[in-house]
Amino acid sequence: MTGISFELDAGDINIAADKLDELAGFQRHELLDMLGGMVAEQTKERIATEKTSPDGAPWKPNRRGGDILVLEGHLLSSIDHQVSGNQAEVGSAMVYAAIHQHGGTIKAKSAKKLAFSAGNQMFFVDSVDIPARPYLGLSGGNIAELETELGNWLEEKLQ
């Protein structure tokens, strides 16, 4: 993913997975795909309704007074996951995804001023400061949900 991503470190899962490989023809890719898909859905939920960072801090409201991080839904619909080797990666390939995660300043490149509208008003400015609104990562609730699903998945595979 070229925009920004978050990697799930399999850590202890890899140790258990090595043992399961020997026991039951375990497919690590299947597990990582399931976990990555869950984290992608948790991230979409955070953007669509929760409006908080993974640590629970509320996002700073936007100037237009609208839905934070959802104008036309492009960032939300771009959240996806991919599995490679022993890791799952969750993120967005949108070019502006990283600035929303980390915050930063946008300056005009090929014009004297940046031009944008907020509400019914037009603005012409030298730069715009975008506050960090972290949406990638795992909350305590996300981790608990992943652990429950992992336990269910392992139980099913070992029957």
Beta strands, then each sheet from edge to edge (+ up, - down):
strand 1: 4-9
strand 2: 80-84
strand 3: 87-92
strand 4: 104-107
strand 5: 114-118
strand 6: 121-125
strand 7: 127-130
sheet 1: 1+ 3- 2+
sheet 2: 4+ 7-
sheet 3: 5+ 6-
end
